[in-house]
Amino acid sequence: MRDVATEAESREVQISKEELARKLAEDPSLQVVNVLEPKSYHLGFIRGSKRIPLSELERRAGELHKDREVIVYCASHECHASRDAAKKLEALGFRVRAYEGGIKEWKEAGLPVEAEAHAA
């Protein structure tokens, strides 16, 4: 059974689709990272997000700026990659939050996406 402190900590590192959409509207250069492996790129990407697979995250963390918040996401609530990525980046000294609804929830809400061929 999870304790209350663990659940509170988990909520603090999460971000909702509404808050993420607002932040992106205010700052299009927000560091948003898709941490899915390339085999899942067909799902699409949140517009403007970087592609850094979870398996490469520690090696490629230098591509991110530690002085700015990082938002990580994966496929959906059933996918744990965003949570794992947030933990890894936090351990490396980043301010990070996980958007656990992932690309599935984002697309279902009709929010801006990019197809694989056009993603950065």
N, C-alpha and C positions, 0 to 999 in steps of 0.2 A: 504494500500500500504506500502510495506517495504521501509525503508529509506536506503540510501547508506551505512551509518555507520553500520547498522545491517547486511547488506549483506556482508560487508567487514569482520566484526567480525566472521560471520558464515564461510567464506572461510578460515580464519586463523585457525579454529579448525578442519578443514577437512584434510584428507590425501587421495591421489589418490592411485589406486591399484599399479601403477608403483613405486611410492615412498615407499609404504608399502613393496612391494616385494624386493626392493633394501635394505631397512632397515633390513628386516628379513635375507637377504643373508649376510649382514654385521654383524648382531648380532642375532643369533638364540634364545637368551634368552630375546629378546624384549618382553615386557608385552603386549600381544594381548589378548583381552577378548571378547568372544562371549556373548552378553547380552540377547540372545533370551531365552524364557521360554523353559523348557524341552520338551513340546509338539512339538517344532520345531527342535529338535536335529536331526531328520531324514534328514535334509537338508545338514548336514555335518559341518565341521569346518575347518578353516584355520589351516594348520599344526602347532602344537605347542601352539595353543591358549588355554586359560583357559575358563571354563564355569562358569559364574556368572550371573544368570538371573537378569534382570533389577529389578524385585520385591525383590531381595535379596541384591542388590548392596550396599546399605548403611550399612547394617548389616555385609556384608562380605568384606568391603573395606580394612580391616586390612590384607587381603591376598595379597594386592598389596603394592609395594614399592613407597613411595612418592618421593624418590630421583631419580626415573627413569620415563621417559615418558610412558604413558599408551595409547594404541590404542584400541578403542572399535568398534565393528561391530555388525550388525544384519543380516537380510535377504536380503534386497535390498534397492534401493532408495525409494521405496514406504513405507518402514518400518521406523518408527521414533524412535525406541528404542535406536539406537546408539547416536542420537542427545540428547535424554533425559538422557542417561547414562553419556555422556560427561558433560552435565550441572551439574548433581549430583556430579560427581567426582571433577569437577572444584571447586564447592562450598565447598568440603571437603579438598581443598588444593593440588589436584593432577594436574600435567601437563598432559593434555589429548587431544587427537585428535580423531575424528570420521571418520571411513572408511564407508561412506554411501552407497557404491556400494554393500556392504555386501557379504555374501557367494555366492549369485547368480552370481554376476559379477565376483567374484574371480574364481569360477568353470568354467564359460563360457570362461574365459581367459586362462584356462588350467593350472592355478597355483596350487601349492601343497595343497592338502586337506587330511583330515582324516575322516573316517566314524565314526558314533556314538560310536561303540564298542571300538574304539581305541583312542578316544579323551581323553586328560588329564583332 
